[in-house]
Amino acid sequence: MALIVQKYGGTSVGTPERIANVAQRVAKFKMLGHQVVVVVSAMSGETNRLVALAKEVQPNPDSREMDVLLSTGEQVTIALLSMALMELGLKARSYTGSQVKIVTDNAHTKARILDIEEQNIRADLDAGYVVVVAGFQGVDEKGNITTLGRGGSDTTGVALAAALKADECQIYTDVDGVYTTDPRVVPEARRLKTITFEEMLEMASLGSKVLQIRSVEFAGKYKVKLRVLSSFDDEGEGTLITFEEEDNMEQAIISGIAFNRDEAKITVLGVPDRPGIAYQILGPVGEANIDVDMIIQNVGADGTTDFTFTVHRNEFKKALEVLKGVQSHIGAREISGDDRIAKVSVIGVGMRSHAGIASTMFRTLAEEGINIQMISTSEIKISVVIDEKYMELAVRVLHKAFGLEQGA
């Protein structure tokens, strides 16, 4: 008998029929003798509907009241799923985040989990209940309802699995696992049987939408085994996200190709090459709450330096305005930008023990006439910035060059 936490996203519980299907799936695990905790999101489209309602009443909704409103979406789903489980003859009980209770900080709309009081859940599991918990929400120390922000239901599932010391946390989504790259770009992409937390963190941070990075970080920190499965397929073992095993080190050099279209590049030309110049450039950007990703600095022979960095495309114009506001102060000759770029990355723990990954990547792109504008590396990742129009071509040729296609 195992203790399993299952999380189902909005599309998985989008209609009464799909909720009934989820109940059938949960029932199979229960009949095998497992204890099951189910975490659910709001029905697909419900959160967007509630946000639109709020903005009709208050164009810039109060964050505390927004949390009160948005938390109702999951409350509907937990009640309906509990009813569906009862209809199958199972004992089921629903919990909101405040009933569990999932204690968070007081950062409304983006709260972080501080503690989970799991005693009530354990008592219900021991009494033979399926416990159904609302994802995405908690309560602060003063009793205010909070929500966890984007990817919050995944985080709820992983956090409950950690608190309960579950044998596995299963994330059910609309794909049947983690793939070597997006099958919509490369039809030959294959599902990975396993992937390490390190690799999944890189995939999530570099544009893979299968799992939110917060939930992967949480799972890695608390050593929770994660499995990604499809809620629409009855068969299949999905992808297990786990810790690196020494005997797997030599098998897969590269696990996947990630890409991100949401990048923009800013270049600050001709600033004096002196201590503190990087802070003078990036300090105002950080104060404007703009995240910086890749950074390159080139020192010229005339005592000046060129400074290039990337930001999210949505923050491109804001970052340019900030820098043009301090251009004379930092002594920059020119500030330019490009919001038609993309980042492509190869990822794999096998890089640690294999040389030549970078040269293979660069040669493959060169053979296709794709110019590399920026390069960033880590122990298990190499990322390049290229012109956006070449992104899909780059992903396809790199996927083939590293032998990631089906049957390879």
Backbone torsions as a table, in degrees:
resi	resn	phi	psi	omega
1	MET	NA	133.2	-179.4
2	ALA	-120.8	157.3	171.5
3	LEU	-100.7	117.8	-175.1
4	ILE	-120.9	132.7	171.7
5	VAL	-104.4	125.5	178.3
6	GLN	-115.5	136.6	177.6
7	LYS	-120.6	131.3	179.4
8	TYR	-119.3	129.3	-179.1
9	GLY	-81.9	-179.4	-173.6
10	GLY	-60.4	-38.9	-180.0
11	THR	-69.2	-30.6	-179.1
12	SER	-69.7	-24.3	-179.5
13	VAL	-121.0	30.6	-171.0
14	GLY	-73.6	-19.4	-179.9
15	THR	-140.5	163.1	175.3
16	PRO	-57.0	-35.3	179.0
17	GLU	-64.8	-42.1	179.4
18	ARG	-69.0	-35.3	176.1
19	ILE	-63.1	-40.1	177.2
20	ALA	-63.3	-37.4	177.7
21	ASN	-65.2	-40.0	177.3
22	VAL	-62.5	-42.5	178.9
23	ALA	-59.4	-41.9	178.2
24	GLN	-61.6	-41.8	-179.9
25	ARG	-65.5	-44.5	179.1
26	VAL	-61.4	-40.8	-178.6
27	ALA	-59.7	-37.0	179.2
28	LYS	-60.7	-43.0	178.8
29	PHE	-66.9	-39.6	-179.6
30	LYS	-64.8	-39.7	-179.6
31	MET	-67.5	-23.2	177.2
32	LEU	-80.2	-1.3	176.9
33	GLY	96.6	4.2	-178.8
34	HIS	-81.0	151.1	167.5
35	GLN	-86.6	134.8	-173.6
36	VAL	-129.7	128.4	169.4
37	VAL	-112.0	129.2	-178.5
38	VAL	-114.1	128.6	175.5
39	VAL	-111.0	130.6	-177.2
40	VAL	-126.9	152.7	172.5
41	SER	-91.1	176.4	171.1
42	ALA	-69.2	156.0	177.0
43	MET	-59.2	142.5	-174.7
44	SER	-54.0	133.1	-179.4
45	GLY	90.3	-16.9	-175.1
46	GLU	-68.8	-43.5	-179.7
47	THR	-61.9	-42.5	178.0
48	ASN	-61.9	-38.2	178.7
49	ARG	-63.5	-42.2	-179.4
50	LEU	-68.0	-39.5	177.5
51	VAL	-61.3	-45.2	179.6
52	ALA	-62.1	-40.3	177.1
53	LEU	-59.4	-46.2	-178.5
54	ALA	-59.9	-42.4	-175.6
55	LYS	-72.6	-21.9	173.9
56	GLU	-69.3	-31.7	-178.1
57	VAL	-88.7	-41.0	-177.5
58	GLN	-141.7	107.3	-174.7
59	PRO	-52.5	-37.3	173.8
60	ASN	-117.1	85.6	-170.2
61	PRO	-60.9	142.6	174.8
62	ASP	-61.4	132.4	-171.9
63	SER	-66.7	-36.4	178.9
64	ARG	-64.9	-46.1	-179.1
65	GLU	-69.6	-30.1	176.9
66	MET	-62.5	-40.3	178.0
67	ASP	-64.6	-40.8	177.5
68	VAL	-59.7	-43.1	-178.4
69	LEU	-68.2	-51.9	-173.4
70	LEU	-66.4	-29.2	-178.5
71	SER	-66.5	-16.6	-179.8
72	THR	-70.8	-24.5	-179.2
73	GLY	-59.7	-47.8	179.7
74	GLU	-71.2	-28.5	-179.4
75	GLN	-64.6	-35.8	175.7
76	VAL	-63.1	-45.9	-174.8
77	THR	-66.4	-41.7	-177.5
78	ILE	-65.1	-35.9	179.3
79	ALA	-68.1	-45.5	-178.9
80	LEU	-64.5	-42.0	179.8
81	LEU	-66.7	-39.3	177.3
82	SER	-61.5	-40.8	177.0
83	MET	-62.7	-42.1	-179.7
84	ALA	-63.4	-37.6	178.2
85	LEU	-68.1	-41.2	177.4
86	MET	-62.2	-37.1	179.8
87	GLU	-62.2	-25.2	177.7
88	LEU	-88.8	3.0	177.8
89	GLY	89.7	10.9	179.3
90	LEU	-95.7	152.5	171.2
91	LYS	-83.2	130.0	-178.6
92	ALA	-142.6	149.6	178.8
93	ARG	-145.2	133.4	-178.7
94	SER	-98.7	150.7	178.1
95	TYR	-136.2	133.2	165.8
96	THR	-79.4	169.7	178.6
97	GLY	-59.7	-35.6	-179.2
98	SER	-74.4	-25.1	179.2
99	GLN	-79.1	-22.4	-175.6
100	VAL	-61.6	-58.4	4.0
101	LYS	-109.2	143.7	178.7
102	ILE	-97.8	107.1	-176.0
103	VAL	-88.2	129.9	179.5
104	THR	-124.9	175.0	169.1
105	ASP	-75.9	-175.2	-174.7
106	ASN	-103.8	24.6	178.5
107	ALA	-81.4	88.7	-175.5
108	HIS	-58.8	141.3	-178.1
109	THR	72.7	-7.8	178.0
110	LYS	-151.6	41.1	-176.4
111	ALA	-69.3	156.7	176.6
112	ARG	-117.6	141.9	-177.5
113	ILE	-72.4	131.3	177.7
114	LEU	-104.7	-36.4	-175.1
115	ASP	-162.3	154.6	175.1
116	ILE	-130.3	125.6	176.8
117	GLU	-92.5	99.0	-169.1
118	GLU	-94.6	4.2	-173.7
119	GLN	-58.8	-44.7	-179.1
120	ASN	-63.4	-40.1	178.6
121	ILE	-63.3	-44.7	-179.8
122	ARG	-60.4	-42.1	-179.8
123	ALA	-62.9	-41.4	178.8
124	ASP	-66.8	-41.6	178.3
125	LEU	-60.5	-43.7	180.0
126	ASP	-64.8	-26.5	179.5
127	ALA	-87.9	4.8	175.3
128	GLY	90.8	10.9	179.1
129	TYR	-83.0	149.9	159.8
130	VAL	-87.5	126.3	-178.7
131	VAL	-98.6	125.4	-178.1
132	VAL	-112.8	118.2	-172.6
133	VAL	-115.7	138.6	175.5
134	ALA	-72.0	123.3	175.8
135	GLY	-77.8	170.8	166.4
136	PHE	76.6	0.8	-172.7
137	GLN	-142.2	158.8	176.9
138	GLY	-156.9	-156.5	-179.1
139	VAL	-148.2	139.0	179.2
140	ASP	-84.4	179.5	-173.5
141	GLU	-66.4	-17.3	177.7
142	LYS	-95.5	3.7	178.4
143	GLY	90.2	3.9	177.8
144	ASN	-75.1	137.3	175.3
145	ILE	-67.7	136.3	177.2
146	THR	-128.2	157.2	171.3
147	THR	-122.7	157.0	-168.4
148	LEU	-95.8	0.8	179.0
149	GLY	81.7	-170.9	-174.4
150	ARG	-57.1	134.3	-179.4
151	GLY	75.3	13.9	-173.2
152	GLY	-64.7	-31.7	-179.6
153	SER	-70.3	-38.6	173.8
154	ASP	-58.3	-44.4	-178.6
155	THR	-64.2	-40.2	176.8
156	THR	-58.8	-46.0	-179.7
157	GLY	-59.7	-47.4	-178.9
158	VAL	-66.6	-40.9	-179.1
159	ALA	-64.4	-40.6	176.6
160	LEU	-65.0	-41.2	178.0
161	ALA	-61.1	-38.5	178.8
162	ALA	-68.0	-45.7	-177.6
163	ALA	-64.7	-36.9	-177.4
164	LEU	-89.2	-3.9	-175.0
165	LYS	54.0	48.5	-178.5
166	ALA	-66.0	153.5	178.1
167	ASP	-71.8	-30.3	-179.7
168	GLU	-160.8	147.6	173.0
169	CYS	-113.9	116.7	-177.1
170	GLN	-103.2	121.8	179.3
171	ILE	-102.3	110.1	179.7
172	TYR	-93.4	130.2	-175.5
173	THR	-141.7	-166.2	-178.2
174	ASP	-93.2	8.6	172.2
175	VAL	-123.5	159.4	-173.3
176	ASP	-96.6	22.1	177.2
177	GLY	150.3	-170.0	177.6
178	VAL	-96.3	129.1	-177.0
179	TYR	-104.9	162.0	179.6
180	THR	-61.2	-28.2	168.7
181	THR	-164.6	-178.2	-177.1
182	ASP	-68.0	116.6	-179.3
183	PRO	-61.3	-18.5	176.9
184	ARG	-71.7	-23.5	177.5
185	VAL	-94.4	-41.3	179.1
186	VAL	-125.0	98.2	-178.3
187	PRO	-57.7	-24.3	-179.2
188	GLU	-81.5	0.0	179.7
189	ALA	-57.9	145.8	-178.0
190	ARG	-121.3	153.7	178.4
191	ARG	-75.8	135.8	178.0
192	LEU	-86.0	134.9	177.6
193	LYS	-71.2	-43.0	176.3
194	THR	-138.5	158.0	173.7
195	ILE	-151.5	147.6	-178.7
196	THR	-82.3	160.6	176.6
197	PHE	-58.7	-41.2	179.8
198	GLU	-58.5	-47.3	-179.4
199	GLU	-65.4	-41.0	-179.4
200	MET	-66.2	-37.4	176.0
201	LEU	-60.1	-44.6	178.6
202	GLU	-64.0	-44.2	-179.5
203	MET	-60.5	-43.8	-178.5
204	ALA	-66.3	-41.7	-177.6
205	SER	-73.9	-21.4	-175.6
206	LEU	-100.8	9.9	172.3
207	GLY	124.3	-12.3	177.5
208	SER	-66.9	129.2	-174.2
209	LYS	-98.0	7.1	-175.4
210	VAL	-65.0	-46.2	179.9
211	LEU	-131.6	145.6	174.7
212	GLN	-76.6	141.9	-173.1
213	ILE	-61.0	-34.5	-179.1
214	ARG	-60.1	-40.6	-178.3
215	SER	-69.8	-35.6	178.2
216	VAL	-68.1	-42.0	176.9
217	GLU	-59.4	-45.1	-179.4
218	PHE	-61.9	-45.3	-179.1
219	ALA	-63.4	-41.6	179.0
220	GLY	-65.1	-40.2	-178.0
221	LYS	-64.5	-40.2	-175.2
222	TYR	-103.9	11.5	175.7
223	LYS	55.5	47.3	177.4
224	VAL	-93.9	124.0	175.7
225	LYS	-71.1	125.9	-179.2
226	LEU	-110.0	140.5	173.2
227	ARG	-132.7	129.4	178.4
228	VAL	-98.6	125.4	-176.8
229	LEU	-135.2	161.4	175.9
230	SER	-90.3	134.7	177.7
231	SER	-82.8	-3.0	-178.5
232	PHE	-107.6	-7.0	177.3
233	ASP	-112.5	130.7	179.5
234	ASP	-76.7	-28.6	-178.3
235	GLU	-104.6	166.5	175.6
236	GLY	111.1	143.0	-177.7
237	GLU	-100.8	0.8	177.0
238	GLY	63.8	-151.3	178.2
239	THR	-123.4	127.4	177.1
240	LEU	-92.4	125.7	177.1
241	ILE	-102.2	117.2	-171.4
242	THR	-146.5	-168.8	-177.1
243	PHE	-89.6	150.3	-177.7
244	GLU	-58.9	131.3	177.1
245	GLU	-110.7	135.4	-174.3
246	GLU	-57.4	-37.1	-176.3
247	ASP	-74.6	-8.1	175.9
248	ASN	-96.2	-7.4	-173.6
249	MET	-56.7	-39.5	-173.7
250	GLU	-86.4	-9.3	-170.7
251	GLN	-78.7	-51.8	-177.0
252	ALA	-118.6	114.0	178.4
253	ILE	-73.8	-48.7	179.3
254	ILE	-116.8	130.3	179.9
255	SER	-94.0	-30.1	-176.4
256	GLY	-169.3	167.1	176.3
257	ILE	-117.5	118.8	178.2
258	ALA	-106.2	155.3	177.6
259	PHE	-148.5	157.5	-176.6
260	ASN	-146.8	119.6	178.1
261	ARG	-85.9	-11.9	-169.9
262	ASP	-87.6	37.9	-175.5
263	GLU	-110.0	152.1	171.4
264	ALA	-142.2	150.4	-174.5
265	LYS	-118.6	135.9	177.2
266	ILE	-124.2	134.6	179.4
267	THR	-121.9	127.9	175.9
268	VAL	-106.7	112.7	-172.8
269	LEU	-99.7	141.1	168.5
270	GLY	67.1	40.1	174.0
271	VAL	-89.8	152.5	179.9
272	PRO	-60.3	137.2	179.2
273	ASP	-85.3	88.3	-177.0
274	ARG	-141.5	157.7	178.6
275	PRO	-58.0	136.5	177.0
276	GLY	92.8	-4.5	-175.7
277	ILE	-67.8	-35.0	179.1
278	ALA	-62.1	-40.3	179.2
279	TYR	-67.8	-38.6	-179.2
280	GLN	-64.2	-29.4	178.4
281	ILE	-81.9	-50.3	-172.6
282	LEU	-85.6	-20.7	178.7
283	GLY	-57.1	-53.4	179.1
284	PRO	-62.0	-32.6	178.8
285	VAL	-65.8	-45.0	178.1
286	GLY	-64.2	-39.5	179.5
287	GLU	-64.9	-24.6	177.3
288	ALA	-85.5	8.5	177.0
289	ASN	63.4	37.8	178.2
290	ILE	-107.8	124.0	179.3
291	ASP	-80.4	136.0	177.4
292	VAL	-106.1	139.8	-178.6
293	ASP	-106.2	-99.5	-177.0
294	MET	-78.7	145.0	-179.3
295	ILE	-135.7	134.5	173.6
296	ILE	-133.2	136.7	176.4
297	GLN	-126.7	126.6	178.3
298	ASN	-116.7	125.4	-179.7
299	VAL	-96.0	126.5	179.0
300	GLY	-89.3	174.9	-177.9
301	ALA	-81.4	-10.7	-175.2
302	ASP	-99.0	17.7	178.3
303	GLY	80.8	11.2	175.3
304	THR	-115.7	167.1	179.9
305	THR	-135.9	149.4	173.6
306	ASP	-106.6	136.2	-173.0
307	PHE	-125.2	119.8	-178.5
308	THR	-123.4	136.5	177.2
309	PHE	-148.3	163.8	179.6
310	THR	-114.0	150.3	176.8
311	VAL	-136.6	169.8	174.1
312	HIS	-65.1	141.9	-175.6
313	ARG	-58.7	-32.8	179.6
314	ASN	-65.4	-21.4	-177.3
315	GLU	-106.1	8.8	-176.8
316	PHE	-60.0	-53.6	-177.3
317	LYS	-63.9	-39.7	179.2
318	LYS	-62.6	-42.6	-179.9
319	ALA	-65.6	-40.6	177.8
320	LEU	-61.3	-43.6	179.6
321	GLU	-62.0	-42.0	179.1
322	VAL	-60.3	-46.2	-176.2
323	LEU	-71.0	-36.1	178.5
324	LYS	-68.3	-24.8	176.4
325	GLY	-71.3	-23.3	180.0
326	VAL	-114.6	12.0	-174.7
327	GLN	-57.9	-47.0	-178.5
328	SER	-68.4	-34.6	-179.4
329	HIS	-64.8	-40.6	-178.8
330	ILE	-88.0	-7.2	175.5
331	GLY	75.8	31.2	-178.4
332	ALA	-80.0	138.6	177.9
333	ARG	-72.8	-38.1	-175.9
334	GLU	-158.2	149.1	173.7
335	ILE	-127.1	122.2	-178.3
336	SER	-130.6	168.2	-179.6
337	GLY	-154.4	166.6	179.7
338	ASP	-148.3	117.0	-179.7
339	ASP	-106.1	21.7	177.2
340	ARG	-117.7	48.7	179.0
341	ILE	-117.9	169.4	175.9
342	ALA	-143.4	155.8	177.2
343	LYS	-112.4	131.0	177.6
344	VAL	-123.5	134.5	-174.0
345	SER	-133.2	141.7	168.4
346	VAL	-105.0	138.1	-171.6
347	ILE	-132.2	136.8	175.1
348	GLY	177.1	132.8	178.1
349	VAL	-65.8	-20.9	179.5
350	GLY	-65.1	-15.6	177.3
351	MET	-58.3	-29.5	-177.0
352	ARG	-60.8	-29.9	-174.4
353	SER	-115.5	10.2	179.5
354	HIS	-132.0	129.3	176.0
355	ALA	-89.3	163.7	171.9
356	GLY	89.6	2.8	-179.5
357	ILE	-64.8	-46.5	-178.2
358	ALA	-61.8	-44.5	-177.9
359	SER	-64.3	-37.4	176.8
360	THR	-63.9	-43.5	-179.9
361	MET	-62.5	-48.4	-176.1
362	PHE	-67.7	-38.9	179.5
363	ARG	-65.2	-42.3	-179.3
364	THR	-61.0	-44.0	178.9
365	LEU	-67.9	-39.6	179.8
366	ALA	-62.6	-39.8	-179.5
367	GLU	-63.2	-22.8	178.1
368	GLU	-97.1	4.0	179.8
369	GLY	71.7	26.2	-179.1
370	ILE	-95.6	118.6	-178.1
371	ASN	-83.6	134.5	177.3
372	ILE	-92.3	123.7	-178.0
373	GLN	-94.4	-33.4	179.8
374	MET	-146.4	153.1	178.3
375	ILE	-134.0	138.5	174.8
376	SER	-138.4	139.5	-178.5
377	THR	-133.0	155.0	168.3
378	SER	-140.6	-174.7	-178.6
379	GLU	-58.7	-35.4	-174.8
380	ILE	-124.9	21.5	-176.2
381	LYS	-153.1	141.6	167.5
382	ILE	-128.3	124.0	179.8
383	SER	-117.0	143.7	174.7
384	VAL	-131.1	148.5	172.4
385	VAL	-101.8	129.7	-179.9
386	ILE	-134.8	171.4	174.3
387	ASP	-62.5	135.6	-175.5
388	GLU	-55.4	-35.0	-175.0
389	LYS	-66.7	-17.1	179.9
390	TYR	-98.7	3.2	-170.6
391	MET	-60.3	-50.7	-176.2
392	GLU	-66.1	-38.3	175.6
393	LEU	-60.6	-44.9	-179.8
394	ALA	-60.3	-44.3	-179.5
395	VAL	-62.1	-43.8	-178.2
396	ARG	-64.0	-47.5	-176.1
397	VAL	-70.8	-34.6	177.4
398	LEU	-69.3	-39.5	178.1
399	HIS	-58.3	-41.5	179.1
400	LYS	-72.9	-40.9	-177.1
401	ALA	-61.5	-32.0	-179.1
402	PHE	-98.2	12.9	172.6
403	GLY	64.2	39.0	-175.8
404	LEU	-95.6	-2.8	-175.8
405	GLU	-71.5	168.1	-179.5
406	GLN	-56.0	135.3	176.4
407	GLY	80.9	-1.0	-178.3
408	ALA	-73.9	NA	NA
